[in-house]
Amino acid sequence: QESRGLGDVYKRQAEYGGELMVIFILLLALSVSFLYYSIKTIAQYVEEKSFDILTKIKIKREAFIPLTKQTLKYYLLDMVNGDKREYFEQLCDMLEKFLNLRYDSLSIDLLNNYENFHPNKSTSPTNVDIQKNQNKFLTDLKYVLKKANFNPLTQEEFEFAQHEDYLTTLPIETEWDAFDGSLFAGQKFDSDTESSSPSASHFSDKIWIFYRGVGIERKTGLFLLQKIDLMMINFLCYLKTKVLKHITFLNAKNPSLTKARSSTLQRSTSLFGVDFKANVDISYNEIERIPIRLTVSREGIKSLFKSSVAQEPTFKDLLVIYRPVVTSLEENEDANRNAICLRTYKNIPMADIETILPKTKTQLRPLDIISIFLTALIGVFALLINSFTDDWYITSLTWISFLSLVIKVYTTYWYSTKWYESILLSVIASKCGNTHDGVILSLMDEVKSQEWKEAILGYYFIWNAGPLTSLQLQKHVEDFLLDKQKKTQTIDEKKVKIDFEANDSIQKLLDFGLVENTSEGYKAISVEEAVKKLIITGIRCG
């Protein structure tokens, strides 16, 4: 009986050992599969981050005039002497009123048309020609954006903006399938470019992004987590290029990344409207970018113990246009399936441009993938130890270590995700501008403001220094604006030069009869005559 009981014990141990062996083999197979996936994912991520560090950004000079109307009016009035000052102030006010009247009808048309596409309104009436109204709305909106001096974000510009990380190294992926591509079917991305053309962004059939103005954001801090991530990436880059360079699947080139690297590093394509082969430095502004990666590459592990400066160019104004896909879970009877979402943002760092896009999700960093893989290996090791020992102390210690590591990996990834979410909330709370019809109202105000600035600047310098040609007027205004920006903007933004649209300014003045074309150039009528002419024009218009 004792031998039978002993045999039963051995039998149960053999069965238990067999079960453990099956679990061990399964875990080992999963670990090997995950190892292959991890190495391949890390190799791809490393390829994305192995570009050279670019510390200079060349950006096309924009026609956007950043000075406010009141500031510009103050500067101009300060340069007008004597009794003419009162007349010039009247001219400023009357020009503003006339330009407001010129765009009021367009503003009303846009708002009325947008009622069919407002996300918070119910489904559009069936008797409305949605496609026709949609095309008209988008055409009018692009006209307004052009008049407000917004530029469409092209593919090269998007790649260049993403070339470096700023304050977050967490990989971000946008779910492009969440956007309805029918909105931009047959539409032109800008006045000359179809949405499907190479210069248009790869997402221009899903969402349109327009930008205006460039600024600078600078942060100072230890940036410990970012530096550790970057050191890990540098180590993996070294490992991939020096140690594992003969493994075929690790060194397979991604065609899309190769194309992006070519367009960025060869510096021969137009990045933010600039040809890097051009030698004429008056056509672009050069802004310094100081990524954390530059500090890490220069100082190595010493950077962990030093405060560092991170500097990133920003888009002063960003506008996104898209139509979300309505899923079956989101459907309801009152949902507007033809909705067009409009959103504006202020001072978005170029490297963080993806944070403004809806439907984004975080991905695992290389450090997260390695941690998960090590956790799986320790789990296999724990099972292996448990199958060969009956010592409960060693078994308990092994499993406690394994569970502790699982908790650590989970909390690390959870913290990274929450950190990214806090960045998104910060963008939404502090940098989000207007939405939907509020965007249209603010855009129309910007158009009127820009048109007034161009008109009054053109008149003042032709009146004060005329007669002037178009090029002479452009130089006078650009020198004036550059001088005034030095007094109102940050040190780094003083270098940003403006491309004044002299021809557009002159055409407005010709329409109002405030200047005339002579053999010597454009000549302005006196400020007293200009005020009288506008008064008479106002009386005739009723």
Backbone torsions as a table, in degrees:
resi	resn	phi	psi	omega
1	GLN	NA	-39.4	177.4
2	GLU	-64.6	-41.0	179.0
3	SER	-67.2	-33.8	177.5
4	ARG	-66.7	-41.0	178.4
5	GLY	-64.8	-39.0	177.8
6	LEU	-64.9	-36.5	177.7
7	GLY	-65.7	-38.1	177.9
8	ASP	-63.8	-39.0	178.5
9	VAL	-62.2	-47.3	179.2
10	TYR	-61.5	-37.8	-179.7
11	LYS	-65.0	-44.1	178.9
12	ARG	-65.2	-38.6	177.3
13	GLN	-63.8	-38.5	179.1
14	ALA	-66.2	-41.6	178.5
15	GLU	-65.4	-43.5	179.1
16	TYR	-62.9	-42.6	177.2
17	GLY	-62.8	-37.7	178.3
18	GLY	-65.5	-40.9	177.9
19	GLU	-63.8	-42.0	178.4
20	LEU	-63.3	-38.2	-179.8
21	MET	-65.3	-39.5	177.6
22	VAL	-63.4	-45.6	178.3
23	ILE	-62.4	-41.6	179.7
24	PHE	-61.4	-44.0	-179.9
25	ILE	-64.4	-41.5	178.6
26	LEU	-63.3	-45.0	178.5
27	LEU	-63.6	-38.3	178.9
28	LEU	-64.8	-42.0	178.6
29	ALA	-64.0	-43.1	177.3
30	LEU	-63.1	-39.5	179.8
31	SER	-64.0	-42.1	178.6
32	VAL	-64.6	-42.7	178.6
33	SER	-62.6	-44.1	179.7
34	PHE	-67.1	-33.1	176.7
35	LEU	-61.9	-45.0	178.5
36	TYR	-61.8	-46.6	179.6
37	TYR	-62.7	-42.0	-177.5
38	SER	-63.4	-47.0	-177.6
39	ILE	-64.4	-40.4	-179.2
40	LYS	-67.7	-42.9	178.8
41	THR	-63.8	-43.6	179.3
42	ILE	-64.7	-39.6	178.8
43	ALA	-61.0	-41.4	178.8
44	GLN	-67.0	-42.5	179.4
45	TYR	-63.3	-41.2	179.3
46	VAL	-64.3	-39.5	177.9
47	GLU	-60.8	-37.9	178.7
48	GLU	-66.4	-31.2	-174.3
49	LYS	-101.7	7.0	-174.9
50	SER	-95.0	13.7	177.3
51	PHE	-70.2	158.2	174.8
52	ASP	-64.9	153.2	179.4
53	ILE	-81.8	123.8	177.3
54	LEU	-103.8	123.0	-177.4
55	THR	-107.6	-1.3	177.8
56	LYS	-126.3	135.0	176.6
57	ILE	-119.1	125.0	177.7
58	LYS	-100.9	123.7	-174.3
59	ILE	-126.5	134.1	179.9
60	LYS	-59.5	138.4	176.2
61	ARG	-63.8	133.0	-175.7
62	GLU	-101.2	158.3	177.9
63	ALA	-83.8	-8.0	-179.0
64	PHE	-64.6	127.4	178.7
65	ILE	-99.5	108.5	-171.9
66	PRO	-76.5	-19.3	-179.9
67	LEU	-63.6	140.0	176.7
68	THR	-70.9	161.8	180.0
69	LYS	-60.1	-44.3	-177.7
70	GLN	-65.5	-39.9	178.9
71	THR	-65.3	-45.1	179.7
72	LEU	-63.8	-42.2	179.5
73	LYS	-62.1	-40.4	178.9
74	TYR	-62.8	-44.7	-179.6
75	TYR	-62.5	-43.8	-177.8
76	LEU	-69.0	-44.4	178.6
77	LEU	-61.7	-32.6	-179.9
78	ASP	-66.0	-22.2	-179.1
79	MET	-96.1	-2.7	179.2
80	VAL	-98.7	129.8	-174.9
81	ASN	-106.4	158.4	170.3
82	GLY	66.7	-151.5	-175.8
83	ASP	-71.4	-12.1	179.7
84	LYS	-72.2	-18.4	-178.1
85	ARG	-60.8	-43.2	-179.4
86	GLU	-65.2	-41.6	178.3
87	TYR	-64.4	-40.8	-179.3
88	PHE	-64.9	-37.3	177.8
89	GLU	-65.3	-39.0	175.6
90	GLN	-63.2	-40.9	179.0
91	LEU	-61.7	-42.1	178.0
92	CYS	-58.4	-47.3	-178.2
93	ASP	-66.7	-40.9	-177.7
94	MET	-70.9	-38.7	176.0
95	LEU	-60.8	-40.8	179.2
96	GLU	-61.9	-42.8	-179.9
97	LYS	-65.8	-41.9	-179.7
98	PHE	-65.6	-41.3	179.5
99	LEU	-68.4	-34.4	175.8
100	ASN	-62.6	-43.5	179.3
101	LEU	-64.2	-35.3	-178.6
102	ARG	-62.2	-34.3	-174.7
103	TYR	-104.4	-0.9	-179.1
104	ASP	-63.1	-41.7	-178.6
105	SER	-65.5	-39.0	177.8
106	LEU	-65.2	-38.7	178.4
107	SER	-62.2	-42.7	179.6
108	ILE	-65.7	-42.1	179.0
109	ASP	-61.2	-44.4	179.9
110	LEU	-62.4	-45.7	-178.5
111	LEU	-65.7	-42.8	179.2
112	ASN	-64.1	-41.4	-179.5
113	ASN	-68.8	-33.8	-177.0
114	TYR	-70.9	-17.7	178.4
115	GLU	-58.2	-29.7	178.3
116	ASN	-72.0	-17.9	-172.7
117	PHE	-122.6	8.8	-179.1
118	HIS	-67.9	128.0	-177.9
119	PRO	-61.0	-27.3	-177.3
120	ASN	-92.8	2.8	177.3
121	LYS	-98.2	159.5	179.6
122	SER	-72.1	175.0	-177.7
123	THR	-55.7	142.5	-177.9
124	SER	-63.7	149.4	177.1
125	PRO	-58.8	147.6	-176.4
126	THR	-72.1	-20.7	-177.6
127	ASN	-85.7	4.2	-179.8
128	VAL	-95.8	133.0	176.5
129	ASP	-77.3	91.9	-172.6
130	ILE	-62.0	-46.3	-176.8
131	GLN	-62.4	-42.4	179.5
132	LYS	-65.1	-45.7	178.9
133	ASN	-64.9	-37.4	179.6
134	GLN	-64.3	-45.6	178.8
135	ASN	-62.5	-41.0	179.1
136	LYS	-65.9	-41.5	-179.4
137	PHE	-62.7	-46.6	-179.1
138	LEU	-65.9	-38.0	178.1
139	THR	-63.9	-46.4	178.4
140	ASP	-64.3	-38.2	-178.9
141	LEU	-66.4	-40.4	177.8
142	LYS	-65.4	-36.2	176.6
143	TYR	-62.9	-44.0	179.3
144	VAL	-64.4	-42.0	179.0
145	LEU	-62.2	-39.5	178.5
146	LYS	-66.1	-42.2	179.2
147	LYS	-66.0	-31.0	177.5
148	ALA	-83.9	6.1	176.5
149	ASN	65.9	37.5	170.6
150	PHE	-89.2	147.2	179.3
151	ASN	-117.2	139.0	175.8
152	PRO	-72.0	138.8	-179.9
153	LEU	-80.9	116.7	-177.4
154	THR	-88.6	174.2	-178.9
155	GLN	-62.5	-46.0	-179.1
156	GLU	-62.5	-38.6	179.9
157	GLU	-67.7	-38.6	178.5
158	PHE	-65.3	-44.2	178.9
159	GLU	-62.6	-41.6	-178.7
160	PHE	-66.9	-38.7	178.3
161	ALA	-63.0	-34.2	-178.2
162	GLN	-86.4	-0.5	-173.1
163	HIS	-60.1	-31.1	-179.7
164	GLU	-125.9	158.7	170.0
165	ASP	-91.5	155.4	178.3
166	TYR	-107.2	-91.8	-178.4
167	LEU	-104.0	-5.1	178.3
168	THR	-129.6	135.3	176.7
169	THR	-106.7	10.5	-178.7
170	LEU	-76.6	122.8	179.5
171	PRO	-62.0	136.1	-177.9
172	ILE	-122.5	134.7	178.8
173	GLU	-124.0	133.8	178.4
174	THR	-97.3	133.5	178.2
175	GLU	-85.5	87.9	-175.9
176	TRP	-64.8	-24.6	179.4
177	ASP	-68.2	-11.4	179.2
178	ALA	-79.7	-2.8	179.8
179	PHE	-108.0	138.9	-178.8
180	ASP	-84.1	112.6	-177.4
181	GLY	-74.5	-9.7	-178.5
182	SER	-68.6	-18.7	-177.6
183	LEU	-61.7	-41.2	-173.6
184	PHE	-105.4	16.3	179.5
185	ALA	-61.3	122.5	179.2
186	GLY	77.3	1.5	-178.8
187	GLN	-88.6	153.1	174.3
188	LYS	-91.3	135.5	179.8
189	PHE	-64.3	-41.1	169.9
190	ASP	-137.8	-164.3	-173.3
191	SER	-66.2	-21.0	-175.4
192	ASP	-122.0	-11.3	-168.0
193	THR	-116.9	127.8	173.3
194	GLU	-73.2	155.3	-179.1
195	SER	-63.5	-24.4	-177.5
196	SER	-92.3	1.9	-177.2
197	SER	-75.3	158.0	-177.5
198	PRO	-60.5	-33.0	-177.6
199	SER	-74.9	-21.5	176.4
200	ALA	-72.3	151.7	179.7
201	SER	-66.2	155.0	-176.8
202	HIS	-65.9	-16.2	179.8
203	PHE	-105.3	11.0	-174.7
204	SER	-69.0	-13.7	173.2
205	ASP	-87.2	-2.4	179.6
206	LYS	-115.1	-40.8	-175.5
207	ILE	-152.2	141.6	176.6
208	TRP	-107.2	136.6	177.4
209	ILE	-124.9	128.8	176.9
210	PHE	-121.5	144.6	180.0
211	TYR	-131.3	159.9	177.8
212	ARG	-154.6	129.6	177.6
213	GLY	80.2	146.1	179.9
214	VAL	-130.0	134.2	177.8
215	GLY	-130.0	-162.9	-178.5
216	ILE	-135.4	135.6	170.4
217	GLU	-122.1	131.1	-178.2
218	ARG	-128.2	132.5	176.5
219	LYS	-126.8	144.7	177.0
220	THR	-123.4	133.0	-179.6
221	GLY	-180.0	-177.1	-179.6
222	LEU	-79.8	-35.5	178.2
223	PHE	50.7	47.8	-172.5
224	LEU	-63.3	-50.1	-177.7
225	LEU	-62.5	-41.6	179.3
226	GLN	-62.4	-41.1	-178.5
227	LYS	-67.5	-38.2	178.0
228	ILE	-64.5	-43.4	177.4
229	ASP	-60.0	-44.0	-177.9
230	LEU	-67.8	-36.1	176.0
231	MET	-64.6	-38.7	176.7
232	MET	-63.2	-42.3	178.8
233	ILE	-63.5	-42.1	178.4
234	ASN	-61.8	-40.7	178.5
235	PHE	-64.8	-41.7	179.6
236	LEU	-67.7	-35.7	175.6
237	CYS	-61.5	-44.3	177.9
238	TYR	-63.8	-43.4	-179.5
239	LEU	-61.8	-41.1	-177.3
240	LYS	-71.2	-40.8	-174.1
241	THR	-85.4	-27.7	-175.0
242	LYS	-104.0	-41.9	-173.2
243	VAL	-96.0	-44.8	-173.8
244	LEU	-105.2	25.4	-173.9
245	LYS	-70.0	-17.4	-178.4
246	HIS	-93.0	-2.9	177.5
247	ILE	-83.5	118.1	-169.0
248	THR	-60.3	-52.5	-171.8
249	PHE	-69.1	-20.1	177.9
250	LEU	-78.4	-26.8	-174.9
251	ASN	-108.4	13.3	174.6
252	ALA	-67.6	131.8	-176.1
253	LYS	-82.4	137.9	173.7
254	ASN	-86.0	116.0	-175.4
255	PRO	-55.8	-41.1	-177.9
256	SER	-66.6	-37.8	178.8
257	LEU	-70.9	-36.8	177.7
258	THR	-62.2	-40.9	178.1
259	LYS	-64.6	-42.3	179.5
260	ALA	-63.2	-41.7	179.4
261	ARG	-64.0	-40.7	179.8
262	SER	-61.7	-45.3	-177.2
263	SER	-68.7	-25.5	-177.1
264	THR	-91.4	-46.8	-170.8
265	LEU	-85.3	-27.8	178.6
266	GLN	-70.4	-21.6	176.3
267	ARG	57.4	33.0	179.7
268	SER	-110.5	-8.6	178.8
269	THR	-97.1	171.5	-176.4
270	SER	-84.2	107.6	177.2
271	LEU	-106.1	117.0	-172.7
272	PHE	54.5	40.1	174.8
273	GLY	79.0	16.2	-174.7
274	VAL	-117.8	133.1	171.3
275	ASP	-90.9	114.6	-175.2
276	PHE	-69.4	-14.2	177.6
277	LYS	-81.3	-14.3	-177.6
278	ALA	-68.9	143.5	-180.0
279	ASN	-101.2	-8.4	-177.7
280	VAL	-82.6	112.3	-172.5
281	ASP	-84.6	-0.2	-179.5
282	ILE	-84.3	-6.0	-174.4
283	SER	-92.2	-6.1	-177.2
284	TYR	-146.7	164.0	171.5
285	ASN	-107.5	142.9	178.3
286	GLU	-112.2	122.5	-177.1
287	ILE	-121.2	139.7	-177.4
288	GLU	-85.2	134.9	174.1
289	ARG	-115.1	127.3	179.3
290	ILE	-119.0	88.9	179.1
291	PRO	-78.2	156.5	177.2
292	ILE	-62.5	-29.7	179.9
293	ARG	-60.5	-31.7	178.7
294	LEU	-66.7	-42.9	178.4
295	THR	-63.4	-43.5	-179.6
296	VAL	-64.4	-41.6	-178.3
297	SER	-68.3	-29.7	-178.8
298	ARG	-84.1	-41.6	-171.4
299	GLU	-105.7	-14.2	177.9
300	GLY	63.8	-137.5	-175.6
301	ILE	-67.7	-21.4	178.0
302	LYS	-63.0	-26.5	-178.2
303	SER	-65.7	-20.2	-179.9
304	LEU	-65.5	-22.7	-174.4
305	PHE	-108.8	10.8	-178.3
306	LYS	-124.0	146.9	171.5
307	SER	-74.4	138.8	-175.5
308	SER	-125.9	161.7	177.2
309	VAL	-109.2	130.0	173.2
310	ALA	-116.5	125.4	-178.5
311	GLN	-127.3	131.8	-176.3
312	GLU	-138.5	131.4	172.3
313	PRO	-62.3	148.3	-178.4
314	THR	-123.7	153.0	167.1
315	PHE	-85.7	117.7	-178.3
316	LYS	-65.4	-40.1	178.6
317	ASP	-134.0	130.1	175.8
318	LEU	-127.3	141.0	176.9
319	LEU	-132.4	131.2	178.7
320	VAL	-118.6	142.0	179.0
321	ILE	-129.0	125.6	-179.7
322	TYR	-159.8	166.6	173.7
323	ARG	-125.4	119.0	-179.7
324	PRO	-74.4	148.2	173.7
325	VAL	-78.0	128.7	179.1
326	VAL	-90.3	113.3	179.6
327	THR	-82.5	168.5	-179.5
328	SER	-63.6	-29.2	179.6
329	LEU	-73.7	-25.7	-177.2
330	GLU	-95.1	-8.3	-175.2
331	GLU	-66.9	140.8	168.6
332	ASN	-151.4	166.5	-172.8
333	GLU	-63.7	-29.4	-176.1
334	ASP	-93.6	-2.2	-177.1
335	ALA	-67.8	137.2	177.8
336	ASN	-90.8	102.5	-177.3
337	ARG	-72.5	-12.6	177.8
338	ASN	-98.8	16.2	-174.9
339	ALA	-60.3	140.5	172.7
340	ILE	-120.6	118.2	-178.1
341	CYS	-92.4	131.8	177.1
342	LEU	-122.1	129.7	179.5
343	ARG	-142.9	142.6	175.3
344	THR	-120.0	151.9	-179.9
345	TYR	-137.3	154.9	-177.9
346	LYS	-120.4	136.4	170.5
347	ASN	53.5	55.8	178.4
348	ILE	-92.6	122.4	175.4
349	PRO	-57.1	138.0	-176.7
350	MET	-57.3	-40.8	-178.4
351	ALA	-66.9	-20.0	-177.9
352	ASP	-103.3	22.3	-174.5
353	ILE	-62.1	-28.9	-179.8
354	GLU	-68.5	-19.6	-178.2
355	THR	-68.7	-20.0	-179.9
356	ILE	-85.6	-11.8	-177.1
357	LEU	-80.3	136.7	174.8
358	PRO	-71.0	162.6	176.9
359	LYS	60.3	53.8	173.6
360	THR	-110.1	152.1	177.9
361	LYS	-141.1	154.6	-178.9
362	THR	-88.1	154.9	175.8
363	GLN	-120.1	168.4	179.5
364	LEU	-73.0	137.5	172.5
365	ARG	-79.6	161.9	175.6
366	PRO	-54.6	-38.5	179.4
367	LEU	-63.8	-36.9	177.3
368	ASP	-66.2	-42.6	-179.2
369	ILE	-63.6	-43.6	178.9
370	ILE	-63.6	-40.3	179.3
371	SER	-63.1	-42.4	178.9
372	ILE	-64.5	-40.8	179.7
373	PHE	-64.5	-43.0	178.2
374	LEU	-64.2	-36.4	176.9
375	THR	-62.3	-42.7	178.6
376	ALA	-63.7	-40.0	178.9
377	LEU	-64.1	-40.8	179.0
378	ILE	-65.7	-35.7	175.7
379	GLY	-61.6	-42.6	176.6
380	VAL	-63.4	-42.3	179.5
381	PHE	-63.7	-38.4	179.1
382	ALA	-64.3	-42.8	177.3
383	LEU	-64.3	-38.1	-179.9
384	LEU	-63.8	-44.6	178.5
385	ILE	-64.1	-41.8	-177.8
386	ASN	-63.9	-27.7	-178.2
387	SER	-81.4	-17.0	-176.4
388	PHE	-113.6	3.7	179.4
389	THR	-139.0	149.0	175.1
390	ASP	-108.4	6.1	-179.1
391	ASP	-76.3	109.5	-176.5
392	TRP	-64.5	-27.6	-178.8
393	TYR	-67.2	-46.8	179.7
394	ILE	-66.1	-42.2	179.3
395	THR	-61.4	-46.2	-179.6
396	SER	-63.4	-43.3	-179.8
397	LEU	-62.1	-40.4	179.8
398	THR	-64.2	-46.7	-178.5
399	TRP	-69.6	-34.1	176.5
400	ILE	-63.8	-42.3	177.6
401	SER	-62.5	-41.6	-179.6
402	PHE	-63.5	-47.4	-180.0
403	LEU	-64.8	-36.0	178.2
404	SER	-63.0	-41.2	179.2
405	LEU	-66.8	-38.8	177.1
406	VAL	-59.7	-45.8	179.5
407	ILE	-63.0	-41.1	-179.6
408	LYS	-63.7	-44.7	179.9
409	VAL	-63.0	-43.0	-179.1
410	TYR	-64.6	-45.5	-177.9
411	THR	-66.8	-34.9	177.9
412	THR	-64.1	-46.9	179.5
413	TYR	-66.8	-38.8	178.4
414	TRP	-61.8	-42.2	179.1
415	TYR	-63.9	-42.9	179.8
416	SER	-62.0	-41.8	179.5
417	THR	-65.3	-44.7	178.7
418	LYS	-64.3	-34.6	177.7
419	TRP	-63.9	-44.3	177.4
420	TYR	-63.4	-41.6	179.0
421	GLU	-63.2	-35.4	178.1
422	SER	-66.5	-34.7	176.1
423	ILE	-64.9	-43.5	178.5
424	LEU	-61.3	-44.6	179.4
425	LEU	-63.5	-36.3	178.0
426	SER	-64.3	-41.3	178.3
427	VAL	-63.3	-46.3	-177.3
428	ILE	-65.3	-40.7	-175.6
429	ALA	-75.9	-43.6	-171.7
430	SER	-104.0	-19.6	-174.0
431	LYS	-119.1	-3.3	177.1
432	CYS	-78.8	133.2	-179.9
433	GLY	-95.0	-112.5	-179.0
434	ASN	-100.7	165.7	176.1
435	THR	-133.1	147.4	171.6
436	HIS	55.6	-124.3	-175.5
437	ASP	-67.6	-22.7	173.8
438	GLY	-63.0	-31.4	177.0
439	VAL	-64.6	-42.3	-179.1
440	ILE	-63.4	-44.9	-179.7
441	LEU	-62.1	-44.5	-179.5
442	SER	-68.6	-35.6	177.7
443	LEU	-63.6	-43.3	179.5
444	MET	-63.7	-38.0	175.8
445	ASP	-62.9	-39.7	179.4
446	GLU	-66.7	-39.5	178.2
447	VAL	-61.2	-49.2	179.7
448	LYS	-60.3	-39.1	-179.2
449	SER	-66.7	-47.6	-179.4
450	GLN	-64.5	-41.4	179.5
451	GLU	-63.0	-40.6	178.5
452	TRP	-65.4	-43.5	180.0
453	LYS	-60.7	-44.0	180.0
454	GLU	-63.6	-42.2	-176.9
455	ALA	-68.0	-46.9	-175.2
456	ILE	-71.1	-35.4	175.9
457	LEU	-65.5	-42.9	178.9
458	GLY	-61.7	-45.1	-178.8
459	TYR	-64.2	-46.2	-175.1
460	TYR	-58.4	-47.4	-174.1
461	PHE	-76.4	-31.8	174.1
462	ILE	-69.0	-40.0	179.0
463	TRP	-67.3	-40.3	-173.7
464	ASN	-85.2	-33.9	-173.7
465	ALA	-123.6	4.3	-174.9
466	GLY	-73.0	172.8	0.4
467	PRO	-71.3	147.7	-177.7
468	LEU	-131.8	146.7	169.9
469	THR	-81.8	173.1	-180.0
470	SER	-61.5	-42.8	-179.5
471	LEU	-67.7	-38.7	178.5
472	GLN	-64.9	-40.8	177.3
473	LEU	-62.6	-43.1	179.8
474	GLN	-58.8	-44.9	-179.3
475	LYS	-65.3	-43.0	179.3
476	HIS	-58.8	-47.4	-176.1
477	VAL	-68.9	-43.0	-178.2
478	GLU	-65.1	-40.5	177.2
479	ASP	-64.5	-40.6	179.0
480	PHE	-63.0	-47.7	-178.0
481	LEU	-65.6	-39.1	179.2
482	LEU	-63.5	-40.2	179.2
483	ASP	-65.0	-41.3	-178.2
484	LYS	-73.2	-32.1	178.6
485	GLN	-65.2	-31.0	179.1
486	LYS	-62.4	-23.9	-178.9
487	LYS	-91.4	-16.4	-172.9
488	THR	-117.6	-16.1	-175.5
489	GLN	-112.8	174.4	-178.8
490	THR	-70.9	169.0	-177.1
491	ILE	-57.9	-44.1	-175.9
492	ASP	-72.2	-30.2	-177.5
493	GLU	-81.8	-7.2	177.8
494	LYS	-64.3	-26.0	-176.1
495	LYS	-79.7	-9.3	-175.7
496	VAL	-78.5	111.4	-179.3
497	LYS	-94.5	152.9	-176.7
498	ILE	-106.6	142.2	175.9
499	ASP	-98.7	90.2	-175.1
500	PHE	-69.4	131.6	-179.7
501	GLU	-85.3	83.1	-175.0
502	ALA	-65.4	-41.1	-178.6
503	ASN	-63.1	-40.4	178.3
504	ASP	-65.4	-40.6	178.5
505	SER	-63.0	-45.4	-179.0
506	ILE	-63.9	-39.2	-179.1
507	GLN	-62.8	-39.5	177.4
508	LYS	-63.9	-42.3	179.9
509	LEU	-66.6	-35.8	175.9
510	LEU	-65.9	-39.7	179.4
511	ASP	-62.0	-37.0	179.4
512	PHE	-85.3	-7.0	-179.6
513	GLY	75.0	25.7	-176.9
514	LEU	-92.3	-16.0	175.3
515	VAL	-134.9	161.4	176.8
516	GLU	-135.8	150.5	-178.1
517	ASN	-90.0	120.3	179.2
518	THR	-117.3	174.6	179.4
519	SER	-65.9	-24.5	-179.4
520	GLU	-90.9	-12.0	-176.9
521	GLY	136.9	-166.4	-179.7
522	TYR	-84.4	132.3	-178.2
523	LYS	-123.0	135.1	-177.4
524	ALA	-93.0	145.7	171.0
525	ILE	-74.0	163.2	-178.0
526	SER	-63.2	158.7	-177.0
527	VAL	-66.1	-32.2	177.2
528	GLU	-65.5	-44.7	178.7
529	GLU	-64.8	-37.2	-179.6
530	ALA	-62.0	-43.0	179.2
531	VAL	-64.4	-45.2	179.6
532	LYS	-61.9	-41.1	-179.5
533	LYS	-62.3	-42.5	179.9
534	LEU	-68.9	-35.3	177.3
535	ILE	-63.9	-45.5	178.6
536	ILE	-62.9	-42.6	178.2
537	THR	-61.1	-41.2	179.3
538	GLY	-64.0	-39.1	179.3
539	ILE	-66.1	-40.6	180.0
540	ARG	-66.4	-35.2	179.7
541	CYS	-76.3	-8.8	178.2
542	GLY	81.6	NA	NA
